[in-house]
Amino acid sequence: MKKLALGLAVLLAAAMVFTGCKKPEEGSGKVQIALLMRNMDEQFLKDYSDNVKKLAAEKGIELNVQDARSDGQTQLTQLDTLLNQGYKWFVIVPCVSELSEQMNQKIQEKGGAAAYSNIQPTVESLKVGKNFFFASSPEFVGGRYQGQLIADYFDANPDKAPDKAVNMLLILGQLGHPAQINRKAGLLAELATRGYTVNIVAEDTANWTPDQSQQKMDVWIAAHRGKFNVVAAQNDGMALGAVESLIQNSFTKDDASDGTILTVPVLGIDATQDAINSMKEDKLYATVLQDAVGQSAAAFDVIYQCATGAYKPGNPAGGTPAATSPIDEAPANDAAIIGQCYLVPFVPVDKKSDYYKSH
């Protein structure tokens, strides 16, 4: 009888290891989940954290929210403190990809789990254990959709891009950020596919912020007036900063039949409500939905499943299915961890799109 009981215990333990998430301790009271945010200055990140708070409240979860103010060492310290306080379950928007493996090793030692969004964890970090997840959107695809919207604009208004020449001001996010790298690559790839020649008149980082973007645009307008026919920004905040600069520098017209009162179209990425409102005023031309609600729902739900012992490999999370086939972009390019990835799609948003019409 003792041997039978021992055998059942071994099988149960093996099952817990296989699923990647251990059964929560009995009698531990309310489930505790921690949300580690790289910052909450950007609208996308505010929307993300707001949705996690909403989901936690609906589930009766005790949620601890930490803002690292874009400092990786601060985020590591916050993680250490939470682990020492007994937290094991984490939703993380990391400051940098490179720290994700170290973070996961710390969480693994405590038998916990973590889901990452927005900034990709490394492939190696997801290989720390089957209890680590990526719930986000492929940035290269987001860039391609921005390129698609630009090509659609010039296809409809060929006089604004003679000989299919795109003369672009490109406002970048934080240099080296995976989204900064992959969104640019996708943007240029799509325009090339559509037969456009791209001349980047000027490019520089505005670190995701509208104020830096507006200041950058003021300088570029003085230096390059008449030499550019489109402004592409890697998030909506910077796009709206560019819009304000163009308005202040008299780049406006009375006719908005091409979709904007600006003399050159400005495009962003994120589809924040502020961006949609600007489109409704015929200012911002278009954007690309990075689904803060979808990403946060997937990340929260897979960790909630882990915390409550409900997780099994292949489970959908927050309405998003687990990926089954590798893509070209890390970390979802490695077949060994593809089932730990939840890929929330980007969606192009112009005035014909359902998303625009519903918001």
C-alpha positions in Angstrom: 0.0 0.0 0.0 2.8 2.3 0.9 4.5 1.5 -2.5 1.2 2.3 -4.3 0.9 5.6 -2.5 4.5 6.5 -3.3 4.0 5.6 -6.9 1.0 7.9 -7.2 2.9 10.7 -5.6 5.7 10.3 -8.1 3.3 10.3 -11.0 1.6 13.5 -9.7 4.9 15.2 -9.3 5.9 14.2 -12.8 2.6 15.6 -14.2 3.2 18.9 -12.5 6.7 19.2 -14.0 5.3 18.3 -17.5 2.7 20.9 -17.4 5.2 23.5 -16.5 3.2 25.1 -13.7 3.1 23.6 -10.2 -0.1 23.2 -8.2 -0.5 26.1 -5.8 -0.1 25.5 -2.1 -3.2 24.5 -0.2 -4.7 27.1 2.1 -2.5 29.9 0.8 -5.6 32.2 0.6 -6.1 34.7 -2.1 -3.9 34.3 -5.2 -1.2 36.9 -5.5 0.0 38.1 -8.9 2.6 40.8 -9.5 2.7 43.1 -12.5 6.1 44.4 -13.3 6.0 47.3 -15.8 9.0 48.9 -17.4 7.2 52.2 -17.2 3.7 53.5 -17.4 4.4 56.8 -19.2 3.3 55.5 -22.6 -0.4 55.2 -23.4 0.0 51.6 -24.6 1.5 50.6 -21.3 -1.1 52.5 -19.3 -3.8 50.6 -21.3 -2.0 47.3 -20.7 -1.7 47.8 -16.9 -5.3 49.1 -16.6 -6.6 45.9 -18.2 -4.5 43.7 -15.9 -6.0 45.6 -13.0 -9.5 45.1 -14.3 -8.9 41.3 -14.9 -7.4 40.9 -11.4 -10.3 42.6 -9.8 -12.8 40.4 -11.7 -11.0 37.3 -10.5 -10.5 38.5 -6.9 -6.7 38.5 -7.3 -4.4 40.4 -5.0 -2.4 42.4 -7.6 0.9 44.1 -6.8 1.9 46.6 -9.5 5.5 47.9 -9.8 6.8 50.6 -12.2 10.6 50.3 -12.9 10.8 53.7 -14.6 12.6 52.1 -17.5 15.5 51.0 -15.3 16.5 47.3 -15.6 18.3 47.1 -12.3 15.3 48.7 -10.6 13.1 46.0 -12.1 15.5 43.2 -10.9 15.4 44.7 -7.4 11.6 44.8 -7.5 11.5 41.2 -8.5 13.8 40.1 -5.7 11.7 42.0 -3.2 8.5 40.4 -4.4 10.0 36.9 -4.4 11.2 37.4 -0.8 7.6 38.5 0.1 6.3 35.2 -1.3 5.1 36.2 -4.8 5.5 33.5 -7.4 3.3 34.5 -10.3 4.3 37.4 -12.6 3.1 39.4 -15.6 6.1 41.3 -16.9 6.7 44.1 -19.4 10.5 44.0 -19.1 12.9 47.0 -19.4 15.3 45.0 -21.6 15.3 41.6 -23.2 18.7 40.7 -21.8 17.6 40.5 -18.2 14.7 38.1 -18.8 16.8 34.9 -18.4 18.2 36.1 -15.1 14.6 37.0 -13.9 13.3 33.6 -15.0 16.0 31.8 -13.1 15.1 33.6 -9.9 11.4 32.8 -10.5 12.2 29.2 -11.3 14.0 28.8 -8.0 10.7 29.7 -6.2 8.6 27.4 -8.4 6.7 30.3 -10.0 5.8 31.4 -13.5 6.0 34.5 -15.7 4.5 35.8 -18.9 6.2 38.6 -20.9 4.7 41.2 -23.2 5.8 44.2 -25.4 9.5 43.6 -25.1 10.5 40.1 -26.1 12.2 37.8 -23.6 15.1 35.9 -25.0 14.7 32.4 -26.4 17.1 31.2 -23.6 14.9 32.7 -20.9 11.8 30.7 -22.1 14.0 27.6 -22.1 14.5 28.0 -18.3 11.2 26.2 -17.9 7.9 25.4 -19.5 6.3 27.9 -17.0 7.6 31.0 -18.9 5.6 32.6 -21.7 5.6 35.2 -24.3 2.2 37.0 -24.9 2.8 39.8 -27.5 2.7 40.7 -31.1 5.3 40.2 -33.8 6.9 43.6 -34.3 8.0 42.9 -37.9 4.4 42.4 -38.9 3.4 45.7 -37.2 6.0 47.4 -39.4 4.7 45.7 -42.5 1.2 46.9 -41.8 2.5 50.5 -41.4 4.2 50.1 -44.8 1.0 48.7 -46.2 -0.9 51.8 -45.1 1.7 54.1 -46.6 1.7 52.3 -49.9 -2.1 52.3 -50.0 -2.1 56.1 -49.4 0.4 56.7 -52.3 -1.4 54.2 -54.6 -4.6 56.3 -54.1 -2.6 59.6 -54.4 0.2 58.9 -56.9 0.8 62.6 -57.5 2.2 62.8 -53.9 4.9 60.2 -54.6 6.1 60.8 -58.2 7.9 57.7 -59.6 6.8 55.9 -56.5 9.5 57.7 -54.4 8.8 57.7 -50.7 10.8 60.5 -49.0 10.4 59.7 -45.3 11.0 61.2 -41.9 11.3 58.2 -39.6 10.8 58.7 -35.9 12.3 55.8 -34.0 11.5 54.4 -30.6 14.3 53.6 -28.1 17.3 52.6 -30.0 18.0 48.8 -29.8 14.5 48.1 -28.5 13.2 45.0 -30.4 10.2 47.0 -31.6 12.4 49.7 -32.9 14.5 47.3 -34.9 11.8 45.0 -36.2 9.2 47.7 -37.0 11.6 49.5 -39.2 12.6 46.3 -41.0 9.0 45.4 -41.6 8.1 48.9 -42.8 10.9 49.0 -45.4 10.3 45.5 -46.5 6.6 46.1 -47.2 7.3 49.3 -49.2 9.9 47.5 -51.3 7.4 44.7 -51.9 4.9 47.3 -53.1 7.4 48.7 -55.6 8.3 51.9 -53.7 11.8 53.4 -53.4 12.4 54.7 -49.9 14.7 57.6 -49.2 15.0 58.2 -45.5 15.5 62.0 -45.4 16.1 61.9 -41.6 15.7 59.4 -38.8 16.4 59.5 -35.1 14.9 58.3 -31.8 12.3 60.2 -29.8 12.3 57.5 -27.1 8.6 56.8 -27.6 7.6 60.3 -26.3 5.5 63.0 -28.0 7.5 65.9 -26.6 10.8 64.6 -28.0 9.1 63.8 -31.3 7.7 67.3 -31.6 11.1 68.9 -30.9 12.8 66.6 -33.4 10.2 67.4 -36.0 10.6 71.2 -35.5 14.3 70.8 -36.3 13.8 68.5 -39.3 11.1 70.8 -40.8 13.6 73.7 -40.7 16.2 71.6 -42.3 14.2 69.6 -44.8 11.1 71.6 -45.7 9.8 70.5 -49.1 12.0 67.4 -49.1 9.7 64.8 -47.5 6.3 63.4 -48.3 5.5 61.1 -45.3 6.2 60.9 -41.6 6.3 57.4 -40.0 6.6 57.1 -36.2 7.0 53.9 -34.4 4.3 54.6 -31.8 1.3 56.8 -31.6 2.7 59.1 -29.0 5.5 60.1 -31.3 3.2 60.3 -34.3 0.9 62.8 -32.4 4.0 64.9 -31.5 4.8 65.0 -35.2 1.3 66.0 -36.0 1.5 68.9 -33.6 4.8 70.1 -35.0 3.4 70.0 -38.6 0.3 72.0 -37.5 2.5 74.6 -35.7 4.7 74.9 -38.7 1.7 75.4 -41.1 1.8 72.1 -42.9 -2.0 72.1 -43.2 -4.6 72.4 -46.0 -8.3 72.9 -46.2 -9.0 69.7 -48.2 -9.0 66.5 -46.2 -10.2 64.3 -49.1 -7.0 62.2 -48.9 -7.7 61.5 -45.2 -5.8 64.3 -43.5 -5.6 68.1 -43.2 -1.9 67.8 -43.1 0.1 68.3 -46.4 2.0 65.1 -45.7 0.5 62.0 -44.0 1.6 60.9 -40.5 1.3 57.3 -39.4 1.8 55.7 -36.0 1.5 52.3 -34.3 -0.6 51.3 -31.3 -4.1 52.6 -32.2 -4.5 54.3 -28.8 -7.7 56.2 -28.3 -5.8 59.5 -28.6 -4.6 58.4 -32.0 -8.2 57.4 -33.1 -9.4 60.8 -31.9 -6.8 62.5 -34.0 -7.8 60.5 -37.0 -11.4 61.6 -36.5 -10.2 65.2 -36.6 -8.4 64.4 -39.9 -5.0 65.0 -38.4 -3.2 61.6 -38.0 -3.7 59.6 -41.2 -3.5 56.0 -39.9 -2.1 53.7 -37.3 -1.7 50.0 -36.5 -3.4 48.3 -33.6 -1.1 46.8 -31.1 -3.7 45.2 -28.9 -2.9 46.2 -25.3 -6.1 44.4 -24.1 -5.3 41.3 -26.1 -1.7 41.1 -25.0 -2.5 41.7 -21.3 -5.4 39.3 -21.3 -3.3 36.5 -22.7 -0.4 37.2 -20.3 -2.7 37.5 -17.3 -4.8 34.4 -18.1 -1.9 32.0 -18.6 -0.4 33.1 -15.3 -3.8 32.8 -13.6 -4.0 29.3 -15.0 -0.6 28.5 -13.5 -1.4 30.0 -10.2 -4.6 28.0 -9.9 -3.2 24.7 -11.2 -5.4 24.8 -14.4 -2.6 25.3 -17.0 -1.9 22.5 -19.5 0.4 22.9 -22.5 -1.6 24.1 -25.5 -4.3 25.9 -23.5 -5.5 29.1 -25.0 -5.0 32.2 -22.9 -7.3 35.3 -22.9 -8.8 34.2 -26.1 -5.5 33.8 -27.9 -4.4 30.3 -28.9 -0.9 29.0 -28.1 1.3 29.2 -31.2 2.0 25.9 -33.0 4.4 26.9 -35.8 7.6 29.0 -35.5 7.7 32.5 -37.2 10.7 34.5 -38.3 10.9 36.7 -35.2 12.4 35.7 -31.8 11.5 34.3 -29.4 8.7 32.6 -31.4 11.2 31.4 -34.0 12.4 28.4 -31.9 10.3 25.3 -32.3 11.4 24.1 -28.8 9.4 26.9 -27.1 6.8 27.8 -29.7 4.0 26.4 -27.5 4.9 28.9 -24.8 4.1 31.8 -27.2 0.8 33.6 -27.6 0.9 35.8 -30.7 -1.7 38.5 -30.6 -2.1 39.9 -34.1 -1.5 43.5 -35.2 -4.3 45.1 -37.2 -3.9 48.0 -39.7 -6.2 50.9 -38.9 -7.4 53.5 -41.4 -10.8 55.1 -41.7 -12.1 52.1 -43.6 -11.2 49.7 -40.8 -13.8 48.1 -38.5 -11.6 49.1 -35.5 -11.7 52.8 -36.4 -15.4 52.7 -37.0 -16.1 51.1 -33.6 -14.0 53.6 -31.7 
